């Protein structure tokens, strides 16, 4: 009997001890915690400690979480959380770890160095305290207040799957940058390269190019080739890149990687050494991987001689997406760039995965680079599912570094980012991003979860499933900065998404907490703005079509009144999006509203020709728009350049196709299947017209002398199959006497099927200091089946006083 009682007592003591194990975070609704900094603490450690204290305090109804700079034994608190730096060296293969050790009344969070302090704090809060950081700020954070909560006793290790996860997440207000950086780091972001860039302009800077003009790109005939990569095959090129890397590491001794990305162009030097390394085309662009990575490898080996523990980062971009035929040096880290919005196309996706495997064989260390925008797309670019799939597949191929351009609209992109962060933490778990998305809806939107999930499901189908069913063309950054991105969504899509948000608003009201309703409102504000942008786009398109159809002036006037009203609504909605909520306002939204697709001047000219009076015009158009319209419609304009806009001077008798006449300056970008010529089938009148097909950034241009205040008018007719994402346009660019750029006016051609010729008008007043203007007709981002015919072009000007 005594033995049994003794045994029972021992069991009770054991159970009591078990209940005491672990570190108490909240007890009876209160917390009493000290966060203890390491003895060798730096600024980053202190910042992480203060954020940890702030976030832990949210879990309790009352109490104090303090940060101690003293020895842990002197930190007066029931629970002490120690931050510790292990000094573990950086492992580019992704082998570094963050560890948490929890015991009675203490927790130790250890991490390699100060740059990982915020990552460690974020992991602790997310993994062991069930907090989520879906967007910057209080409203973007998910947490639940606790009455009693402890961290269980034990050791928890979190090994990096990726050695680096960098993000470019610009916001409109610079004061929000620190808040966004904090949000990223709490979710695991950590830069290896110190920021990525197209860095050729900084490597081959103006001083170097003046001293070594032989490194500038040249055409086959020896003439300068602007807007191109430098001559990478010149022996000076690799030495200059290594020199700049040395200067970079001297200035930033703790940096791990020097950025050496090529310029944002697919054009290269045309002399024999470079052309001999061209391997045809990949996805339309010329394949110069042999030249780019021969140069990069030489530079990287030179860097390794003086900085053996540093890396050189570069981008496998446009003209060098495919790996070269040779193995890269260990310290050269290419990032394979791709637009995973194209993963709706099974062939593109399969080709991407094959290329990832090839990079895994060509490079000891490589990464991937995503375009995960965000802004400036005014409607949700819901492609997180495919970005996550790409991350998982890249990791399997050997990629251990990551970089993405986000530019988030947080109301839209919080869910996408949750999927990306989950994929980066658990790339071997194919279901991790899906679970993260499901958790996001439940935790972030509570009773409105189902309705919000329906909203994002429709957006995802619009971007992926519907495009696959239609057989849309894949494009490099398709629809980027183009208002025609509105055509991704049908009227039915918009209606269903609006209905889902209506249901979400009703559901959110049932919650005791107002945070769910606040989040739904921010999502609705963003979508209201996107809907207005879409309405504005289709009104602009309708006005162009109405003018070209010769509709009654009353109809054009009515459409212009509608456009003005919608544009005012859009400005108001943008102000709400940028200043009405708790999320940082997105950057770059203004890129969509550059007035490139603007029917105002052409509509004013049309109404003038139909006899409209000054009062009616003044109510719809600015004084400058009316002045430009009058200059175009009036008879005072005179030829501004000796061009043949009819293209009849090309000659050729009965030939079907001819080169562009010499009066025009042709610029043809190297692109697979691109063709720019004069042809019979492109004629509107006479025998010939200009024809563009499968072109990327190609143009015909004319130069005119002009003085400040003069009005230059470039107009004519075009017929083309211009699909959403294709960019065909007329543009006028002004320069001063020295060739300095002063300004630009662009008239973008709207989406059309190419059934008939349509008139375009591009008119602008020369700014102060103008001496020269260049008028161009561009065709770019074309895909198979796209074409542009142009004929009867005129370039005219009027004096400033005309």
Secondary structure, 3 states (H helix, E strand, C coil): CHHHHHHHHHHHHHHHHHHHCCEEEEECCEEEEEEECCCCCCHHHHHHHHHHHHHHHCCCCEEEEEEECCCHHHCCCCEEEEEEECCCCCCCCCCCEEEEEEECCEEEEEECCHHHHHHHHHHHHHHHCCCEECCCCCCCEECCCCCCEEECCEEEEEECCCCEEEEECCECCHHHHHHHHHHHHHCCCECCCCCCCCCHHHHCCHHHHHHCHHHCCECCCCCECCCCCCCCCCHHHHHHHHHHHHHHHHHCCCCCEEECCCCCCCCCCCCHHHHCCCCCEECCEECCHHHHHHHHHHHHHHHHHHCCCCEEEEEECHHHCCCCCCCCCCCEEEEEEECHHHHHCHHHHHHHHHHHHHHHHHCCCEEEEEECCCCCCCCCCCCHHHHHHHHHHHHHHCCCEEEEECCCCHHHHHHHHHHHHHHHHCCCCCCHHHHHHHHHHHHHHHHHHHHHHHHHHHHHHHHHHHHHHHCCCCCCCCCCCCHHHHHHCCHHHHHHHHHHHHHHHHHHCCCCCCHHHHHHHHHHHHHHHHHHHHHHHHHHHHHHHHHHCCCCHHHHHHHHHHHHHHHHHHHHHHHHHHHCCCCCCECCHHHHCCCCCCCHHHHHHHHHHCCCCHHHHHCCCCHHHHHHHHHHHCCCCEECCCCCCCCHHHCCCCCCEECCCCCCEEECCCECCCEEEEECCCCCCCCCEEEEECCCCEEEEEEEECCCCCEEEEEEEEEEEECCCCEEEEEEEEECCCCCEEEEEEEECCCECCCCCEEEEEEEECCCCCCEEEEEEEEECCCCCCEEEEEEEEEEEECCCC
